[in-house]
């Protein structure tokens, strides 16, 4: 049931330090659980990493759910190296920017991808 699924997800959220949102072709229109998970991440003040499955390195407004378009998050392409980089670097940057009152959507410069061999 929906309640038991959400209860299980709540338990996972209690042990989560970063929220990774995979954005595909239909993610923008998924409301039942995806939107709820995003709301939980925002409510819990988790650093958000948005991974574009289509390879886009910046925010993809056609696929990304509007609920995160004006939130502090980093947008990356779908690749292990950049995801690892974001997992290691984004949380500290997120909390720094949050303290400054910044709620901008970010992405990494091409030079970061280049340094990672991408």
C-alpha positions in Angstrom: 0.0 0.0 0.0 1.0 3.6 -0.4 1.2 4.1 3.3 3.6 1.2 3.8 5.8 2.3 0.9 6.0 5.8 2.4 6.7 4.5 5.8 9.7 2.5 4.4 10.9 5.5 2.5 10.6 7.6 5.7 13.0 5.2 7.4 15.5 5.5 4.6 15.3 9.3 4.7 16.2 9.2 8.4 19.5 7.6 7.4 20.2 9.8 4.3 22.6 12.6 4.0 22.1 13.5 0.3 19.1 13.2 -2.0 19.9 12.1 -5.6 17.1 12.6 -8.1 17.3 10.8 -11.3 15.6 12.8 -14.0 14.4 11.0 -17.1 11.9 11.5 -19.8 8.8 11.4 -17.6 10.1 12.4 -14.2 8.5 15.9 -14.4 5.0 14.2 -14.4 5.5 11.7 -11.7 3.6 12.9 -8.7 2.6 10.0 -6.4 6.0 9.1 -5.0 8.6 11.2 -6.8 7.1 14.5 -5.7 6.6 13.2 -2.2 10.2 12.2 -2.0 11.3 15.6 -3.3 9.2 17.3 -0.6 10.7 15.1 2.1 14.3 16.0 0.9 13.4 19.7 1.0 11.7 19.4 4.4 14.7 17.5 5.8 17.2 20.1 4.3 19.1 17.4 2.3 21.6 18.5 -0.3 20.0 17.7 -3.7 21.9 16.3 -6.6 19.8 16.2 -9.8 21.1 13.6 -12.3 20.0 14.1 -15.9 19.8 10.7 -17.6 19.8 12.4 -21.0 23.4 13.7 -20.4 22.4 17.3 -19.9 24.9 19.1 -17.5 22.6 21.9 -16.5 19.0 22.0 -15.3 16.6 20.5 -17.8 13.4 22.4 -17.4 11.5 20.1 -19.8 12.2 17.0 -17.6 12.9 18.3 -14.1 10.0 18.5 -11.7 9.1 22.2 -11.1 9.2 21.7 -7.3 13.0 21.7 -7.4 13.5 24.3 -10.2 13.8 27.1 -7.6 15.6 25.1 -4.9 19.3 24.9 -4.0 20.5 21.9 -6.0 23.3 20.9 -8.4 22.4 19.5 -11.8 24.8 17.0 -13.4 24.9 14.5 -16.3 24.5 10.8 -15.8 28.0 9.6 -15.2 29.8 7.8 -12.4 32.7 10.2 -12.2 30.7 13.4 -11.9 28.2 11.8 -9.5 31.1 10.8 -7.2 32.5 14.3 -7.4 29.1 15.8 -6.5 28.6 13.3 -3.6 32.0 14.4 -2.2 31.7 18.1 -2.8 28.1 19.2 -3.1 26.9 18.7 0.5 29.5 21.2 2.0 28.8 23.7 -0.8 25.1 23.3 -0.2 25.2 24.1 3.5 27.6 27.1 2.8 25.2 28.5 0.2 22.2 27.9 2.4 23.8 29.9 5.3 24.3 32.7 2.8 20.6 32.6 1.9 21.3 31.3 -1.6 18.7 29.0 -3.2 20.1 28.9 -6.7 20.1 26.0 -9.0 23.8 25.1 -9.8 25.7 23.0 -12.3 29.4 22.3 -12.6 31.6 24.1 -15.2 32.9 22.2 -18.2 36.4 22.4 -16.7 35.2 20.1 -13.8 34.0 17.6 -16.3 37.2 17.9 -18.2 39.3 17.4 -15.1 37.3 14.2 -14.5 38.0 12.9 -18.0 34.6 13.6 -19.3 
